[in-house]
């Protein structure tokens, strides 16, 4: 999935405003401006859209981990130069302190069945035979499950 799309979804799921996004970067010891955040959050077809780089998005996810779990002692984790869905999924798992059962429950929110073995394959070393690439549909369904968990529709919205 494109980093900008994932960023927009995470912002919605966790109700991050621009200041919170800037703070998440700061927690990873990266300085960004409000103008950069606004440009990253625009849709591709809108004027002023800027693609967020893998390193910048990795820094944001590292900041999210620091925000949720606390900053670790010593030097901070270096952002990945190249991101893929597996790395994004792993960083979200770490930030949310999710275990396999939590991930399975999140997928159940969207009626998507997945086994512990399939989940562990996403987090394996790419050089291992059991490694499985996390396709867009897996990450998309996981994010949708998170949305249903953290931003459930209110009863009044469902009735309309």
SVG drawing of the C-alpha trace seen along z (x, -y; Angstrom):
<svg xmlns="http://www.w3.org/2000/svg" viewBox="-32 -25 55 48">
<polyline fill="none" stroke="black" stroke-width="0.4" points="0.0,0.0 1.1,-3.5 2.6,-5.2 0.3,-8.3 -2.8,-6.1 -1.7,-4.2 -0.8,-7.6 -4.3,-9.0 -5.9,-5.8 -3.8,-5.8 -4.6,-9.5 -8.3,-8.7 -8.2,-5.5 -6.2,-7.1 -7.7,-10.6 -4.3,-12.3 -4.4,-16.0 -1.5,-17.8 0.2,-18.6 0.0,-14.9 1.6,-13.8 4.4,-16.3 4.8,-15.1 5.1,-11.5 7.9,-12.5 9.6,-14.4 9.4,-11.2 11.5,-9.5 13.9,-12.6 12.8,-13.8 11.6,-17.4 8.8,-18.0 6.7,-21.0 2.9,-21.4 3.2,-22.2 4.9,-18.8 2.2,-17.0 -0.6,-18.8 1.1,-17.9 1.5,-14.2 -2.2,-14.0 -3.6,-15.3 -4.9,-12.8 -2.8,-12.2 -5.2,-14.1 -5.1,-17.3 -2.7,-20.1 0.2,-20.2 0.3,-16.4 3.7,-15.1 4.6,-11.4 5.9,-10.6 9.2,-8.8 9.8,-5.4 12.3,-6.8 9.9,-9.5 7.0,-7.1 9.3,-4.7 10.3,-7.5 6.6,-8.3 5.9,-4.6 9.0,-4.6 7.6,-7.6 4.2,-5.8 6.0,-2.9 7.7,-5.4 4.4,-7.1 2.6,-3.9 5.3,-1.9 7.8,-4.5 11.1,-5.6 13.8,-3.1 17.1,-3.9 20.1,-4.7 20.1,-5.5 16.8,-5.4 16.0,-2.8 17.1,-4.0 14.3,-4.3 14.2,-1.8 15.3,-3.2 12.8,-0.9 9.4,0.1 7.1,2.8 3.7,4.0 5.4,6.6 7.5,3.9 4.6,1.6 2.5,4.4 5.3,5.4 5.7,1.8 2.0,1.5 2.0,4.8 4.8,3.5 3.3,0.1 -0.1,1.6 1.6,4.4 -0.4,6.9 0.0,10.7 -1.2,13.2 -4.6,13.5 -5.1,9.7 -4.3,9.7 -6.7,12.6 -9.4,10.7 -8.7,7.5 -9.1,9.5 -12.3,11.1 -13.8,7.5 -13.9,7.5 -14.8,11.2 -11.4,12.0 -10.1,15.4 -6.4,15.8 -4.4,18.4 -1.5,17.9 0.8,19.7 -0.2,17.2 0.5,14.3 3.9,15.6 4.9,15.9 4.5,12.2 7.0,11.5 9.7,14.0 13.0,13.1 12.5,12.7 15.3,15.3 13.3,18.0 11.2,20.4 8.1,19.8 8.2,16.0 5.1,14.6 4.8,11.2 2.0,9.1 -0.2,8.3 -2.2,5.0 -5.4,6.8 -4.0,8.1 -2.8,4.7 -6.0,3.0 -8.2,5.5 -6.0,5.1 -6.3,1.3 -10.1,1.6 -10.3,3.9 -8.4,1.4 -10.8,-1.3 -13.8,0.7 -12.1,1.4 -10.9,-2.2 -13.5,-4.2 -16.7,-2.1 -19.8,-3.7 -22.2,-5.2 -25.6,-3.6 -27.2,-6.8 -24.9,-6.7 -25.9,-3.1 -29.6,-3.9 -29.4,-6.6"/>
</svg>
